[in-house]
């Protein structure tokens, strides 16, 4: 039985839109949906101390970060900005749109599209950048945790937010967290995002 997360909350338009878009991603490219689910589960653990609004933005951006690449079928160079622009038109997802657009900014100011640095980069975008780097794999291969953690350490202060990287490093020391992230499903990701949006 596939975990589809069909028990969605239809009372919140932003939640409904985010889930519908995620289901579109899942139907077009299941591997991208699984990757997003892993991002969301790790972001859920990373953002527990944030304000409800910042947390909802980070989690929803983690869920929908690949919308431009998968749904609009754009090349990597255009996908984040155009995917974010698509989200801008949905009430309640404006901050998510900004996080998606800025997901390739770097804390050292050498990223795209605007060369933002440090705290100029929306927090949601910094969360997506970190979680994306940590859970990225080739096809259906398991996550090489040692390699991903090493990449995260090397990228802290250049492409990644140092404080978030430190928090992630502490979390990922435990096998239970690694197992939870690796086992993330569509339904888990939807439940996490819905809880955050509807708080």
N, C-alpha and C positions, 0 to 999 in steps of 0.2 A: 504494500500500500504506500502510495506517494504522499508525503506531507505537503499539502498545497496551501495551508493557511486560509482555507475558505471561510472560516468563522470570523470574518472581518467586521469591524465596527463601521456601520453605514451612517452613523449619526454625525461624523466629523468629515466635512468635504475634503480637507487636506489629507487626512488619513486614507480616505477612499481613493483619492487621486493617486497618492503615492503607491498604494497597494496595486491599483489597476496598472500603473506604469511598470511596476516590478513584475507583475504577472506577464506583461508584454515582453519584458526582457527575458523572463524565464522561458516563454514559449519560443522566442526567436533564437536564443542561445543559452541552453541550460547551464553550460559551464560558467557563463558570466553571472547567472543568478546564484550559483553556488559560491562563486568568488565574492559576490556582494554579501551573501549571507555570512561568510567568514569575516568580512570587514565589519559588518554590523555587530556580530557577537563580540569581537574584540573591542570595537568602539563602545559597546554597552559597558564593558568592564572598565575601560579607560575614563569614561565620562561621568561616573557616578557622583563625583563631587561638584559637577558644574551646575549652573542654574538650570531650571527646567527648560527654558527657552533655548539655551546654548546646547543642551543635551539633545533636545528634539531635532534641532538643526543638524548637529553632527551625525546623529543616527540616520536621519532621512537622507542626508547627502551621501552617507556611506552606502545606503540602499540603492540610490539612483545615480551614482557617480558615472556609470557606464552608459547612461541613456543615449548620449550623442553617438557613441561608437556602435551600439547595438541597434537601437530603434531607428535612428536617423541614418545609420550605416555610413558614418563619416570617418575619414582617416584621423589618426591620433591627434594631429596638429590642430584640427578644427573641432573635434568631438566635445571637449569640455566646454568651450565657450558657447557653441551652438546648442548643446544639450541643456546647459544652464539657461540659455535664453528661452528655450521651450518651457522650462519650469517656471520662469518669471511670470508667465501668463496665468498661473494657477494660484488662486487665492489661498493664502496660508503657506505657500512654498517659496516665497520671495527670498528669505534668508538661505534656504536650501539651494536655490538657484545661484546665489552669490558664492556659496561654498563649492558648488560643482564647477563654476567658472574658474575659480581661483585654486583648484586642487593641484595645479602644476606650478604654482608659485613656490619659491624657495626662501627659507628664512634669511639667507644671506643676500637676497635681493636679485638673484640672477635667473629667476624663473619667468614664466609666462602666464598670462598675457600682459601684465602691467609692470612687472619687475618690483612687486611689493616685497617688503622685508619684515621680519619679526612679527610684531603685533598688528601691523597693517593688514596682514593676511587674516581673513576671517577664521575664527577658531575651528569652525566646522571643516574648512578646507585643510587646516593643519592636521586635524584628526584623520580625514580621508587619506592624505598623503602618507601618514605614518602607517595606518592600517593596511593600505594598499601595498606598500613596500613589504610589510611583514607577511601577508598572506599570499603574495604572488607566487604562482607555480606555473610550470609548463604543463598544459593539458590537465590530465587527471592524476598527476603524480602527487604523492604526499608532500607536505611542507617540510623542507629541510630546515628545521628550527635553528640549528647551530649557525647555518649560513645566513638565515634571515636576521637573527639577533646580531650577528657580526655586522651585517649591512646597516642595520638600524643604528648601532653604535657609531659606525664610521660616518653616517649621514647626519647625526645629531649636530646641530649648529650650522650646517650648510644647507641641506635641503629639508631637514626635519627640525621641529620644535624640540629643544633640549628637555624642557620639563615633561612634555608628553613622552618623549623617548625614555626618559628615566622611569616614568610611571609604567610604561609598557615593559621595560626591562625587568622591573620588579615583579610584574604580573606573570611574565612568561618564564620565570624561573621554575614555576611549578608545572608538573606534568598534567595535573587536572585542568588547568587553564588551556594548555596546548591541546589537550584532547577535546575539550569543549569547543574550541575554535575550529578544529579540524572536522568535527562532527556537525557543524552548523547546517541547518536545513532552511528551505524556503519558509516553512511555517514558523520556525524559531525567529527568523529575521523579521517577518511580518509582525509577530506578537511583540517583539521588542520595540519596533518603531511605533506601533499603535499605542502601546502603553506610554511612550514618551510624548507623542503628539497630543494625546487626549488627557494629559495630566492637568 
